[in-house]
Amino acid sequence: MSSPAPAPAPAATNGSATSPSPPASAVPSTNSTAPATNSTSPLPPPPPSAPAPAPPNGGLPPGTLAALIAGIGIGGLIVLVGVGIFVVFYRKRKRRRLELGSYPAQGPKGMALGLSQSTFTYEELKRAADGFSNLNLLGQGGFGYVHKGVLSSGKVVAIKQLKAGSGQGEREFQAEVEIISRIHHRHLVSLVGYCISGAQRILVYEFVPNSTLEFHLHGKDRPTMSWPTRMKIALGSARGLAYLHEDCHPKIIHRDIKASNILLDFNFESKVADFGLAKLAFDTDTHVSTRVMGTFGYLAPEYASSGKLTEKSDVFSFGVVLLELITGRRPVDKTRPFVEDSMVDWARPLLIQALEDGKFDAIVDLKLHKDYDSEEVTRMIACAAACVRHSARHRPRMTQVVRALEGNLSLSELNEGIVPGHSRAYSPHGSSDYDSNQYQEDLKKFRMIALESQEQATSEFSGPTSEYGLQPSSSSSGVQQTTQEMELGKMAEDGRHASEGS
């Protein structure tokens, strides 16, 4: 009987065998067609694990990323706060600049002002002048008003407020700031500060308390000014003008020298004021062209024919001031006929006569009652005669006038060899580079120009003042007319009379 067949081996599970593998030689290598799934095949390598996801932001750790985000937030906040502070500061600064003006640290045209000058706000000056009250009005002129003011420091000042919206006033302001900030002399009014606020243009001067030479010489019911006082005023004014002409570089031509622009303190020390019409003159300039300006009665005759002013024109005007001190008369006499009202024309022959015979009664102010020093009178008469010569080139320099008034220059040196009454510059007859006939023609021409012009200059210090020059006189209801205004009115009246007579 046959033995039973052996049981089949169990199937391999999961590639693992439960029975020993047969020898490799027992497995056919070429004729087998069964798939290689038996346990004799090598195990495949396990599949690779999936790569871990990369951390965001270039691989920064989460803690570093949080710190970076916090830093950016804080930095942005700081920037915003900085911008806010800048905006607030800028607005405050802009508002401050508007209060002080367009260029508080510099004057007009970018000109740096000296450290001694201050800028003021309009409100500061308004408070200082008590709201620009008429009780504080010192005077008024063609371009503005002058008020007395007291600064917060207690300093008393004169506040010159130019008329708002005046193009001419703007030019005068620029000229005055530029010029006054450069000069320092005991006989010239000094600038304390200024204000540019919107349309407002204001200059702040030192306060000179005793009004003007015009007020003391020609004011109603004023006591007679003594001769020593007149001499003192003449010398001080001459020194101030000489400084402008010869010690300033470039030289300064004032262009409106007159009695109402000479201020006085209580010791009657004089100070030349009102540089609104002044002009810087460089060495290359032989003259200064200008619109109609100045004050009739003080203007040099060549101005009418040429429209040009030089330092010799200032010398002529100063000669007229000397004549006022000598005679006590105004430059224009309203009581005289139209062509005979000039003090210069009236005085010219009397000056020559006084220098020739030494007799002064015909020309010296009768109110002095001969109470004067004859030598000083002679020197002042000689200076006046030389200053008002027809020919500009024959007039002396202001330094020569100062030395002659001091008695340190002989009269022959003053006249540079020209003898009064015997030179072509003085002689009413014969030819000259500028004779009397031409002078009269030019004078008439200027009168017509002045009458037609709407750009007349008047002094800001020529208004009515009290005894101490602090406020308008209670006896005067209106503003005192300047010499020029009186002249224009008189010319119009004479013209009406002439037309009525024809």
Backbone torsions as a table, in degrees:
resi	resn	phi	psi	omega
1	MET	NA	143.2	-174.9
2	SER	-83.6	153.7	178.2
3	SER	-82.0	156.3	-177.5
4	PRO	-70.6	152.5	179.8
5	ALA	-71.2	145.5	179.5
6	PRO	-67.6	146.0	179.3
7	ALA	-68.8	143.7	179.7
8	PRO	-66.8	148.2	179.1
9	ALA	-68.6	143.5	178.0
10	PRO	-63.7	149.5	-179.0
11	ALA	-68.1	148.1	177.7
12	ALA	-69.2	140.6	179.3
13	THR	-119.5	129.7	177.9
14	ASN	58.4	31.4	175.6
15	GLY	76.1	9.4	-179.6
16	SER	-110.1	144.3	-178.0
17	ALA	-102.8	148.0	178.0
18	THR	-104.1	-7.6	179.2
19	SER	-123.6	157.9	-179.6
20	PRO	-63.3	141.3	-179.3
21	SER	-74.9	141.8	177.6
22	PRO	-67.1	163.3	177.6
23	PRO	-62.1	149.8	-176.2
24	ALA	-59.4	-28.9	-178.9
25	SER	-71.5	-21.0	-178.9
26	ALA	-78.9	-9.5	-178.0
27	VAL	-98.2	120.7	179.6
28	PRO	-63.6	143.1	-174.6
29	SER	-107.1	-14.8	-173.9
30	THR	-120.6	-31.2	-173.3
31	ASN	-99.8	2.2	-178.1
32	SER	-79.5	133.6	178.0
33	THR	-112.2	0.2	-179.1
34	ALA	-76.0	148.3	179.4
35	PRO	-65.6	152.1	-176.4
36	ALA	-84.2	76.6	180.0
37	THR	-120.2	5.1	-177.9
38	ASN	-79.6	174.9	-172.9
39	SER	-74.4	-6.1	-178.4
40	THR	-81.9	-11.3	-179.6
41	SER	-78.4	145.0	177.8
42	PRO	-66.4	147.9	-179.5
43	LEU	-73.2	135.2	176.8
44	PRO	-70.6	153.8	178.8
45	PRO	-66.7	148.1	178.1
46	PRO	-63.2	148.6	-179.8
47	PRO	-64.6	143.2	179.9
48	PRO	-65.7	144.7	178.3
49	SER	-71.5	151.9	-179.4
50	ALA	-66.4	137.9	179.4
51	PRO	-65.2	144.8	177.8
52	ALA	-67.6	142.8	179.4
53	PRO	-62.8	139.8	-179.6
54	ALA	-70.7	142.2	176.9
55	PRO	-65.8	147.2	-178.9
56	PRO	-66.8	168.3	174.1
57	ASN	57.1	53.8	171.9
58	GLY	67.8	21.2	173.9
59	GLY	90.3	13.2	178.3
60	LEU	-72.3	141.6	176.8
61	PRO	-64.9	153.9	-179.1
62	PRO	-56.0	-36.6	-179.8
63	GLY	-66.4	-40.7	178.5
64	THR	-65.5	-40.7	179.0
65	LEU	-60.6	-42.8	179.8
66	ALA	-63.5	-39.9	178.9
67	ALA	-65.1	-39.4	179.5
68	LEU	-63.4	-44.5	179.7
69	ILE	-61.8	-41.8	179.0
70	ALA	-64.1	-39.8	179.4
71	GLY	-63.5	-42.4	178.9
72	ILE	-62.7	-41.2	179.9
73	GLY	-63.7	-44.4	179.8
74	ILE	-65.5	-41.6	178.7
75	GLY	-61.4	-43.4	178.0
76	GLY	-61.8	-38.9	178.4
77	LEU	-63.9	-41.0	178.4
78	ILE	-62.9	-42.5	178.7
79	VAL	-61.2	-44.1	179.8
80	LEU	-62.4	-42.9	178.3
81	VAL	-63.1	-41.9	178.5
82	GLY	-61.4	-44.3	177.7
83	VAL	-61.4	-41.4	178.9
84	GLY	-62.4	-43.9	178.2
85	ILE	-62.4	-42.2	179.7
86	PHE	-61.7	-43.6	-179.7
87	VAL	-62.0	-44.7	179.4
88	VAL	-62.5	-45.4	-179.8
89	PHE	-62.7	-43.7	-179.1
90	TYR	-61.8	-42.8	-179.7
91	ARG	-65.3	-41.1	178.0
92	LYS	-63.8	-41.9	179.9
93	ARG	-65.3	-41.4	178.9
94	LYS	-62.8	-42.5	178.6
95	ARG	-63.1	-40.0	178.5
96	ARG	-64.4	-41.0	178.6
97	ARG	-64.9	-35.9	177.4
98	LEU	-66.3	-34.4	178.4
99	GLU	-70.3	-41.2	-176.8
100	LEU	-84.4	-22.7	-178.9
101	GLY	124.5	179.9	-174.7
102	SER	-73.9	-25.7	-178.3
103	TYR	-144.1	75.0	-175.0
104	PRO	-66.7	-29.7	-176.9
105	ALA	-86.9	-10.0	-178.7
106	GLN	-136.9	157.9	176.9
107	GLY	-85.4	-172.0	179.7
108	PRO	-58.2	149.0	176.5
109	LYS	62.2	27.9	175.8
110	GLY	75.0	13.0	-177.5
111	MET	-78.9	121.8	-180.0
112	ALA	-72.2	130.7	177.9
113	LEU	-88.8	156.8	177.9
114	GLY	-65.8	159.0	-177.4
115	LEU	-68.3	-16.9	-178.6
116	SER	-76.5	-14.7	178.8
117	GLN	-89.7	144.9	-177.6
118	SER	-118.8	154.2	171.8
119	THR	-101.0	143.5	-179.9
120	PHE	-126.7	151.1	171.0
121	THR	-83.8	158.4	178.3
122	TYR	-60.7	-39.3	-178.9
123	GLU	-65.1	-37.1	177.7
124	GLU	-60.5	-46.6	-177.6
125	LEU	-72.2	-33.4	176.9
126	LYS	-63.1	-43.2	176.7
127	ARG	-65.0	-39.7	-178.0
128	ALA	-62.5	-35.4	-178.3
129	ALA	-97.1	16.2	178.5
130	ASP	55.4	49.9	179.0
131	GLY	71.1	23.6	-176.8
132	PHE	56.0	46.0	-179.5
133	SER	-66.5	147.3	176.4
134	ASN	-63.1	-22.5	177.8
135	LEU	-66.5	-22.0	179.2
136	ASN	-101.4	7.4	-177.1
137	LEU	-72.0	122.7	176.6
138	LEU	-91.4	-32.2	-179.0
139	GLY	175.4	172.5	177.5
140	GLN	-148.3	154.7	-178.6
141	GLY	-144.4	-162.3	-174.5
142	GLY	-64.8	-25.4	-173.7
143	PHE	-116.7	1.7	179.2
144	GLY	165.0	-163.8	-174.2
145	TYR	-127.3	152.0	176.3
146	VAL	-121.0	123.6	179.0
147	HIS	-117.9	149.0	169.7
148	LYS	-78.0	141.4	179.3
149	GLY	-144.4	158.1	176.7
150	VAL	-124.1	116.0	-179.7
151	LEU	-72.0	167.4	-179.5
152	SER	-61.5	-23.8	177.6
153	SER	-77.3	-9.3	-177.1
154	GLY	95.7	-5.6	-179.7
155	LYS	-72.4	131.7	178.3
156	VAL	-88.0	131.7	-175.8
157	VAL	-136.1	165.6	170.3
158	ALA	-107.2	124.2	-174.3
159	ILE	-108.2	112.8	-178.8
160	LYS	-98.4	110.8	-176.9
161	GLN	-104.8	113.5	179.3
162	LEU	-74.5	149.6	179.5
163	LYS	-63.8	127.5	-176.6
164	ALA	-65.3	141.0	174.6
165	GLY	80.9	6.4	-179.4
166	SER	-92.8	117.1	178.1
167	GLY	-61.6	-37.5	178.3
168	GLN	-67.9	-40.0	176.8
169	GLY	-60.3	-35.7	176.9
170	GLU	-61.3	-44.9	179.2
171	ARG	-63.6	-42.3	-180.0
172	GLU	-62.9	-40.0	179.6
173	PHE	-61.9	-47.5	-179.2
174	GLN	-61.3	-42.8	179.7
175	ALA	-63.3	-43.7	-175.2
176	GLU	-68.5	-43.5	178.6
177	VAL	-62.5	-45.1	-177.5
178	GLU	-62.5	-39.7	-174.3
179	ILE	-82.0	-50.4	-174.5
180	ILE	-63.8	-32.3	-178.9
181	SER	-66.7	-14.7	-178.0
182	ARG	-96.9	-12.0	-171.2
183	ILE	-110.8	144.2	178.0
184	HIS	-144.2	105.4	-178.2
185	HIS	-154.7	143.4	-175.5
186	ARG	-65.6	-19.9	-179.1
187	HIS	-107.2	21.4	174.2
188	LEU	-129.7	136.6	-179.4
189	VAL	-64.5	131.9	-177.1
190	SER	-95.4	150.4	179.2
191	LEU	-90.7	127.6	176.8
192	VAL	-88.5	-40.7	-178.7
193	GLY	-179.0	-169.2	-176.8
194	TYR	-157.2	169.7	178.9
195	CYS	-143.4	131.4	171.2
196	ILE	-124.5	109.5	-177.2
197	SER	-141.0	104.8	-176.7
198	GLY	61.3	-124.3	178.3
199	ALA	-86.0	-4.9	-176.8
200	GLN	-80.4	134.0	174.8
201	ARG	-130.7	114.9	-173.0
202	ILE	-132.9	136.3	174.3
203	LEU	-113.2	141.7	-179.6
204	VAL	-118.2	115.7	-178.5
205	TYR	-106.6	164.4	165.9
206	GLU	-62.9	146.7	-178.9
207	PHE	-88.6	124.3	176.8
208	VAL	-107.6	111.4	-159.2
209	PRO	-81.7	-12.9	-168.0
210	ASN	-107.5	33.7	173.4
211	SER	64.3	-150.4	-170.8
212	THR	-118.9	165.2	175.1
213	LEU	-62.0	-39.7	178.7
214	GLU	-58.2	-42.9	-179.0
215	PHE	-62.4	-44.4	-176.6
216	HIS	-76.3	-29.6	179.4
217	LEU	-82.4	-40.8	-170.2
218	HIS	-117.8	-2.0	-179.4
219	GLY	-65.6	148.2	-178.0
220	LYS	-66.3	133.4	176.7
221	ASP	61.1	27.0	176.5
222	ARG	-83.1	145.3	175.9
223	PRO	-66.2	152.6	-179.6
224	THR	-66.7	130.1	178.3
225	MET	-75.4	128.9	-177.6
226	SER	-68.8	160.3	179.7
227	TRP	-64.6	-45.0	177.7
228	PRO	-56.6	-36.6	178.2
229	THR	-66.9	-40.6	178.3
230	ARG	-63.0	-41.8	179.9
231	MET	-65.5	-40.1	179.3
232	LYS	-62.2	-43.1	179.9
233	ILE	-66.5	-41.4	179.6
234	ALA	-61.6	-44.6	-178.7
235	LEU	-65.8	-45.9	-179.6
236	GLY	-61.5	-45.5	-179.8
237	SER	-64.2	-40.5	179.0
238	ALA	-63.0	-39.9	179.2
239	ARG	-66.0	-41.2	178.2
240	GLY	-62.9	-42.6	-179.3
241	LEU	-69.5	-37.5	177.1
242	ALA	-62.3	-36.6	177.1
243	TYR	-61.9	-43.6	179.5
244	LEU	-61.7	-41.6	-174.3
245	HIS	-77.9	-38.1	-165.6
246	GLU	-123.1	-12.8	179.1
247	ASP	-109.6	-9.1	176.8
248	CYS	-98.1	140.9	-179.5
249	HIS	-130.6	109.6	1.9
250	PRO	-72.8	163.5	180.0
251	LYS	-62.6	157.3	-178.8
252	ILE	-118.5	124.9	175.6
253	ILE	-99.5	121.8	-174.8
254	HIS	-72.3	-49.7	174.6
255	ARG	75.8	3.6	175.1
256	ASP	-151.4	48.3	177.0
257	ILE	-71.8	126.0	177.9
258	LYS	-165.4	168.2	-174.1
259	ALA	-62.4	-33.7	-178.4
260	SER	-76.8	-8.6	175.6
261	ASN	-104.3	14.0	173.7
262	ILE	-112.4	108.8	-177.2
263	LEU	-92.1	154.1	-175.8
264	LEU	-128.7	142.4	171.0
265	ASP	-95.3	-174.3	-175.1
266	PHE	-70.2	-15.0	174.7
267	ASN	-95.6	6.9	-178.9
268	PHE	60.7	30.7	166.6
269	GLU	-77.3	133.3	-174.3
270	SER	-95.0	148.7	175.9
271	LYS	-137.4	124.0	177.7
272	VAL	-75.6	131.5	-174.4
273	ALA	-126.1	178.7	173.1
274	ASP	62.5	80.5	178.2
275	PHE	-95.0	20.6	-178.3
276	GLY	-62.7	-24.3	-180.0
277	LEU	-104.9	3.9	-175.5
278	ALA	-68.9	162.5	-176.8
279	LYS	-146.4	133.2	173.2
280	LEU	-75.2	133.4	-179.9
281	ALA	-122.1	116.0	-179.9
282	PHE	-82.7	163.5	-175.0
283	ASP	-59.3	-27.5	-179.5
284	THR	-79.6	-10.4	-179.4
285	ASP	-85.2	127.3	174.4
286	THR	-94.8	-14.8	177.7
287	HIS	-161.6	172.6	177.2
288	VAL	-125.2	116.4	176.2
289	SER	-80.6	146.5	-174.9
290	THR	-156.3	161.9	170.9
291	ARG	-74.4	174.2	179.4
292	VAL	-61.5	123.3	-178.2
293	MET	-156.7	-177.7	-176.3
294	GLY	87.1	-166.3	-177.0
295	THR	-132.8	127.7	-178.9
296	PHE	-61.1	140.6	-175.1
297	GLY	102.6	-25.2	177.9
298	TYR	-110.8	-16.1	-173.7
299	LEU	-75.3	140.3	178.2
300	ALA	-67.3	146.5	-175.5
301	PRO	-63.2	-31.3	-177.4
302	GLU	-66.5	-19.0	179.5
303	TYR	-63.5	-36.3	-178.3
304	ALA	-65.1	-36.1	-176.2
305	SER	-86.7	-28.8	-174.4
306	SER	-114.5	-21.8	-174.5
307	GLY	68.5	21.1	-177.0
308	LYS	-122.4	142.8	179.7
309	LEU	-124.4	140.1	176.5
310	THR	-128.0	-177.9	175.9
311	GLU	-62.9	-25.3	177.2
312	LYS	-70.8	-22.4	172.5
313	SER	-69.5	-38.6	173.5
314	ASP	-61.4	-38.5	179.6
315	VAL	-62.0	-42.8	177.6
316	PHE	-59.7	-47.4	-179.4
317	SER	-60.8	-39.1	177.9
318	PHE	-66.3	-34.5	175.3
319	GLY	-60.7	-36.4	176.5
320	VAL	-65.2	-40.5	176.9
321	VAL	-61.6	-41.7	176.9
322	LEU	-60.7	-40.0	177.7
323	LEU	-63.4	-37.3	175.9
324	GLU	-61.9	-42.5	179.4
325	LEU	-66.4	-36.5	-179.1
326	ILE	-72.9	-46.9	-169.9
327	THR	-96.6	-24.8	-173.7
328	GLY	77.4	8.0	-178.8
329	ARG	-96.0	160.8	172.6
330	ARG	-81.6	157.9	179.3
331	PRO	-62.0	-29.3	178.9
332	VAL	-125.2	125.3	-179.2
333	ASP	-97.8	108.4	-176.4
334	LYS	-67.1	-18.7	-177.6
335	THR	-81.1	-10.7	-177.2
336	ARG	-94.0	160.7	176.7
337	PRO	-60.1	166.0	-170.9
338	PHE	-54.5	-42.9	-174.9
339	VAL	-93.7	-8.8	-175.0
340	GLU	-111.0	18.3	-172.8
341	ASP	-97.2	1.5	-178.9
342	SER	-79.8	124.4	177.8
343	MET	-63.4	-36.2	-179.0
344	VAL	-61.0	-46.4	179.7
345	ASP	-65.7	-37.8	178.0
346	TRP	-66.1	-39.7	-173.0
347	ALA	-82.9	-23.8	-171.3
348	ARG	-54.2	-53.7	179.5
349	PRO	-65.6	-31.3	179.3
350	LEU	-69.7	-33.7	175.6
351	LEU	-62.6	-45.9	-179.6
352	ILE	-62.2	-45.0	-179.7
353	GLN	-62.8	-42.9	-179.0
354	ALA	-63.5	-38.6	179.7
355	LEU	-72.4	-27.1	-179.0
356	GLU	-81.0	-41.6	-175.2
357	ASP	-110.5	-4.3	177.0
358	GLY	72.4	17.7	178.3
359	LYS	-107.7	128.6	-170.6
360	PHE	-114.0	-0.5	-173.2
361	ASP	-59.5	-33.1	-174.4
362	ALA	-75.1	-16.6	-173.8
363	ILE	-124.5	-26.5	-178.2
364	VAL	-79.4	142.2	-179.4
365	ASP	-48.9	120.4	-178.2
366	LEU	-65.4	-23.5	-179.1
367	LYS	-68.5	-12.7	176.5
368	LEU	-79.0	-16.7	178.8
369	HIS	53.0	42.7	177.4
370	LYS	61.0	19.3	179.0
371	ASP	-90.2	79.0	-178.7
372	TYR	-155.5	165.3	176.4
373	ASP	-88.5	117.7	-174.5
374	SER	-61.8	-37.4	179.8
375	GLU	-66.8	-40.8	178.1
376	GLU	-66.2	-39.5	177.9
377	VAL	-62.2	-42.6	179.2
378	THR	-59.9	-44.6	-179.5
379	ARG	-63.9	-42.7	-179.1
380	MET	-68.7	-38.3	177.6
381	ILE	-62.9	-43.2	179.7
382	ALA	-62.8	-40.5	178.8
383	CYS	-65.9	-43.3	179.5
384	ALA	-62.1	-44.2	-179.3
385	ALA	-62.7	-39.5	180.0
386	ALA	-70.6	-36.3	-176.5
387	CYS	-70.5	-32.5	-174.7
388	VAL	-99.2	23.2	174.8
389	ARG	-59.9	148.6	177.0
390	HIS	-59.2	-45.9	-174.8
391	SER	-82.5	121.5	-178.8
392	ALA	-63.2	-38.2	-175.7
393	ARG	-71.7	-15.1	177.2
394	HIS	-93.9	-1.7	176.6
395	ARG	-78.4	149.3	-179.0
396	PRO	-75.7	167.1	170.2
397	ARG	-80.4	159.1	-177.3
398	MET	-67.2	-30.2	176.0
399	THR	-65.1	-34.0	175.6
400	GLN	-67.0	-39.6	178.7
401	VAL	-63.2	-43.3	179.3
402	VAL	-59.8	-48.6	-178.1
403	ARG	-64.5	-36.8	178.9
404	ALA	-67.5	-42.3	177.8
405	LEU	-63.9	-34.7	178.6
406	GLU	-73.9	-15.8	-176.1
407	GLY	87.3	14.2	-178.5
408	ASN	-100.8	7.1	178.3
409	LEU	-139.8	128.2	-179.8
410	SER	-67.9	156.2	-178.9
411	LEU	-67.6	-30.0	176.9
412	SER	-67.5	-36.6	175.7
413	GLU	-68.6	-37.8	177.6
414	LEU	-60.0	-42.8	-177.1
415	ASN	-86.7	-4.7	179.8
416	GLU	51.8	45.4	176.3
417	GLY	85.6	-5.1	179.2
418	ILE	-85.3	122.2	179.3
419	VAL	-93.1	126.7	179.9
420	PRO	-54.5	132.7	178.6
421	GLY	88.1	-8.5	-176.1
422	HIS	-126.7	8.5	179.9
423	SER	-110.3	161.0	176.6
424	ARG	-64.7	-28.4	-179.7
425	ALA	-68.7	-29.6	-178.2
426	TYR	-99.7	-33.7	-168.2
427	SER	-62.5	130.5	176.7
428	PRO	-76.1	-7.2	-179.8
429	HIS	-120.0	162.9	178.7
430	GLY	80.3	173.3	-175.7
431	SER	-87.4	157.0	175.3
432	SER	-161.6	168.4	179.0
433	ASP	-69.8	-13.7	176.7
434	TYR	-158.1	90.7	-172.8
435	ASP	-89.1	175.7	-174.7
436	SER	-65.4	-37.0	180.0
437	ASN	-62.8	-44.0	177.4
438	GLN	-64.1	-38.1	178.4
439	TYR	-59.2	-46.2	-179.4
440	GLN	-64.1	-39.9	178.6
441	GLU	-64.1	-43.2	179.6
442	ASP	-67.3	-34.3	179.0
443	LEU	-64.8	-42.9	177.7
444	LYS	-63.4	-40.6	180.0
445	LYS	-61.7	-43.5	-179.4
446	PHE	-65.1	-37.6	178.5
447	ARG	-57.0	-42.2	-179.3
448	MET	-69.3	-39.5	177.6
449	ILE	-61.5	-44.5	-178.1
450	ALA	-64.6	-36.3	-178.9
451	LEU	-67.4	-37.7	-176.6
452	GLU	-83.7	-23.3	-174.2
453	SER	-73.9	143.1	174.8
454	GLN	-103.3	7.5	-176.2
455	GLU	-113.3	51.3	-178.2
456	GLN	-81.6	141.8	179.2
457	ALA	-98.4	137.8	174.4
458	THR	-131.9	164.2	-175.8
459	SER	-86.4	137.5	175.8
460	GLU	-72.4	-11.6	-176.7
461	PHE	-107.4	13.0	-173.0
462	SER	-98.0	5.2	178.6
463	GLY	-71.2	167.5	179.1
464	PRO	-66.2	139.8	-179.3
465	THR	-133.5	160.0	176.5
466	SER	-78.0	-174.6	-177.6
467	GLU	-57.8	-34.0	-177.3
468	TYR	-101.8	7.1	176.8
469	GLY	70.7	24.4	-175.6
470	LEU	-97.9	-28.1	-176.9
471	GLN	-154.9	162.3	179.6
472	PRO	-60.4	146.4	178.2
473	SER	-68.1	139.5	-179.3
474	SER	-72.1	-13.8	-179.4
475	SER	-84.9	-6.0	-178.5
476	SER	-119.2	124.1	-178.7
477	SER	-87.2	-21.4	-179.0
478	GLY	-121.1	176.3	179.3
479	VAL	-81.3	134.6	-178.9
480	GLN	-62.5	136.2	178.8
481	GLN	-71.7	144.0	173.8
482	THR	-79.4	168.3	178.8
483	THR	-56.0	-41.9	-177.6
484	GLN	-67.8	-42.6	-179.9
485	GLU	-62.9	-40.1	177.9
486	MET	-64.0	-39.2	-179.7
487	GLU	-64.4	-44.0	-179.3
488	LEU	-64.1	-40.7	177.5
489	GLY	-63.6	-40.4	179.7
490	LYS	-66.4	-39.2	178.7
491	MET	-63.4	-41.4	178.8
492	ALA	-63.4	-40.4	-180.0
493	GLU	-65.9	-42.6	178.2
494	ASP	-62.6	-36.9	178.4
495	GLY	-64.4	-38.6	178.1
496	ARG	-65.3	-42.4	179.2
497	HIS	-62.3	-39.8	-179.0
498	ALA	-64.8	-41.3	-179.9
499	SER	-68.0	-34.6	178.7
500	GLU	-68.8	-36.7	-179.3
501	GLY	-70.0	-29.1	179.7
502	SER	-81.1	NA	NA
